[in-house]
Amino acid sequence: MQQGNVLFQQPQPGVSVDSSYYNPSTSLEFQQFSYADKGAGAAGAYSQPQAFGAAGGAASGVGTMSGGMSYGQGGVGAYQHTGEVTWASVAAAFTTGGFADEPPLLEELGINFGHIKTKGWTVLNPLGAVDKHIMDDTDLAGPILFCLLFGGFLLLSGKIHFGYVYGVAMMGCVSVYAILNLMSEAGIDGYRTASVLGYCLLPMVLLSSIATLLKLSGHIVGLLLSVLSVLWCTYSASAMFTAVLSMRDQRLLVAYPVGLLYSAFALLAVF
């Protein structure tokens, strides 16, 4: 029996050899790594060879590692972590300064104070022209803010009606949404309905702020202010709905259910 190394055994005569059979004359090239002395640095040095290929370390932008860590070409920013707790590391951990393309926090949350100001002035000036594209941005930050202000002023006047405000607002939005979609051919989504009704609640917020200073129930002044607030809110909301849905001839039909909704808010503010 012939003795020899299985890996380096020559093929026997008359035996077919596969193309993948090992050829001892083939030169093997091994990847070389160089390790520096441990005393040269705090944690030694490690470098990747440049002969790693186009898909290897140098072309993939992995970079080098020495003591700390340096990000490569695909890294997240220019901050270099050295293992020490510094003000730069704290700022990179708790702020968004390390991401160049990250939008501001208010923009991510959908809060735009410029749009809130524009729509608020449109409500406060009901006699002005309403832009048809005013509700293209269906933000709910303004309506939520006005509802919280309305409930907060009621709380300052001794009325804890947050549950009633939430219930009336939800039922009103659903009812007006259903009515508008039955009346118009284009239709409207629930976000725009809630946005219009919420922004037009601003005169009712002013009424609730007055109620913190004056007692409106049982006085003619309170009755006049509540009627004026309901008319103001109804006029602004109906103008926005008819402008967005192109329903100029049906404004009175739109104003009727909207007026009933704001009358419920007026009752919460006065009584």
N, C-alpha and C positions, 0 to 999 in steps of 0.2 A: 504494500500500500504506500503510495507516494505521500510524503509528508511535505507540508508547505503552508504558507499563509493563505487563507481563503480569499482575503481581499486582493492580494497581489498574485493570485494563481493564474498562470497563463492558460489560455484555452487549449483544449486537447484537439489533436487533428481529427478531422471528420465530424466535428461537433459544430453546429451552426451557432454563430455568436450574434447576440442581439446588438443593435446599434448603440444601446445604452450601456453595453458591457464596459467595465472599467479598463482604461488604457493607462498603463503605468508610465508611459512616456509623456502623458499630458502634464504640463506644468501647472501647479496650483499656486494661486495668489491669495494670501490671507490678508485680512484687514489689520492694519497695525495701529495700536493705541500707545500713546505715550503718557506716562503718569509721572508727574513731577514729585519732588521730594515732599514729604509731609510737613517738613519745617519751612517750606517756601511760602506757604500761605496759611490762613486760619483753618481752612478745611480742604486744602489741596487744590489742584487745578485739573480740569478735564477738558480736553479739546477733541473735536471730531475731525477726522481726516477729510481732506479736500477730494480724495479719490473715491469718495462714496458714491459718486454718480450724480446725474442731473436730477434724479428724484430723491437724492439723499440729503444729508444734513446741511451742506453749505447752500444748496439751491433752495431748500425748503425754509430757510430763514430761521433755524432753530436757535442759533446763537451759541454763546458759551455760558458756562456756569462756573463761577468762582466765588466762594464765600457766600454770596447772596444769590440773586437771580436777576437776569436781565431779559426782558421780553424780546422776542424776535420780531420779524416783519409782520406777523399776524397777531401781535400782542394787543392788549387793550390799553393803549395810551403810552405815555412816555415815562411813567413813574417806575423807578427801579427799586425793588425791594431788597434791602440790605440786612434784614433781620433785626433791625433796631426800631424801637417805637419812637417815632419823631412826629412833629406836627404835620409833615407831608404825608406820612402813612395814615395818620388819623383823618386828615382831610380827604384822602383817597378812599377811605373806608366808609365815611359817613356823609360824603357829598357826592355830587355828580360831576365834579370837575375833571375826572379822569376819562370821561367819554365825550369826545368832541362833537359827535353827531346826535347826542341825546337832546330831545326837546325839553323846554322848561316844564316844571312840575304842574303849573296851572294849565298849561296846554294839554298835558297828558290827562288831567282830570276833566277837561272840557269846560274850563272856566275862562271866559273872555270878558273882562270888565268893559272893554270897548263896546262889545255887542250889548251888554246889559245897559250901559249908559244910553246907547242909541235907541233901543227899544223902550227904555224908561221915559225918555224925552218924547217919543212918539205917543205914549199913553198920556203923558201930562199935557200934550198939545193935541187934543182930539180934533180940532178944526183944521189942522194941517193935512197935507196930502200923505197918504199911506203908500209906501213903496210895495209893489207887488212881490218883490223878492225879499221882503223883510224877515220872513220866516223860513228862509232856506237853511239857516243854521238853527236846528231845533235843540237849542241848549235848554236845560232844565235848572241851571244854576240860579238864574234870576227868580223863577217861580218858587223854588225851594227857599231862597233867601227871603222873599216877600211873605211867604206863609209863616216862616219862623218869626219874622218881625211882627206879623199880625197876631200870632199867638203870644208872643212876648209882651206886647202892649196890653193885650187882654189880661195877662197875668199880673202886670203892674197895676191894673185897675181892679184887681181882686177877683178875676174870673179865670178859673182853670178850665179852659175849653179846648185843649189841644186835641183831644179825641174827637170832639165835634167838628173842629176845623178839618181834621184829616178825613173824617167820614163824609162831610159835605163836599169836600174837594174831589174825592174819589167818585162819589155818585154823580156829581155834576159833570166831571170830565167824561165819564162813560155815557151819560145821557146825551150830552151835547155832541159827542163823537158819533153816536148812533143817528141822531137827528140830521147832522150835517151830511153824513154819507147817504142817507135816504133822500136828501133834497138835491144834492149836487151830482153831476155826472162824473166829474174828475175825482171826487173823493178826497179825503184827508186822513192822515194817519193819527194815531193816538198821541204821539210825541208833540206834533204841532198843535193839536187841540189843547193839551195840557200847558204847552208853552204860552199860547195866546191867552188862555184864561188866567194863568199865573201872573203874567206881566200886567194884565189889565186889573189885577187885584191891588195895584199900587194906590189908587184913591181910597180904597177901603182900609189900607194900612194907615193912611193919613187920618181917617176917621177914628180908628182905634187909638192913635196917638193923642188925639184931642180928648178922647174919652178918659184918658188917664188924668187929665187936668180938670175937666168939667163933667158934671153929671148930666148925661144926655137923656136918660129915660124920664118921661113925665114932663118934659119941657118942649116948647115949640122950637127952640133952637136945635135940640137934638133931632126932632122930626125933620126939619128943613135940611140939616146937614146929612142925615141918612138918605133922604130922597135924592139930594144932589149927588151924593157918592154913588148911589145905585145907577142913576142916569149917566154919570160920567163913565163908570166902568162898562156899562152896557153899550154906550155909544162907541167907545174905543174898541171893545172886543168885536162888535158887529162890523165896524169899519175894517178891521184886520181880516176877519173871516171872509167878508165879501170881496176884499181886494185880492186875497190869496186864491179863492175859489171862483172868482169872476161871477159873483152872484149879486150884482148891483140891484136888480129888480126884486130880489127876495130879502132885502135887508130887514124889513120889519118882521118877517117870519123867523129870521135868525135871531133878532134882538129879543123876541119874546121868551124863549127858554133861557137865554143868557141872563136876562133881567131877573127871572125867578131865582137863578142861582145866586146872583149877587145880593138879592133881597134876603136870602138866608144868611149870608155873611153879615149883612147890616143888622139883622136881628141879634146875631151873636155879639156884635160890637156895642149895640145900644143897651140891650136888656141883659 
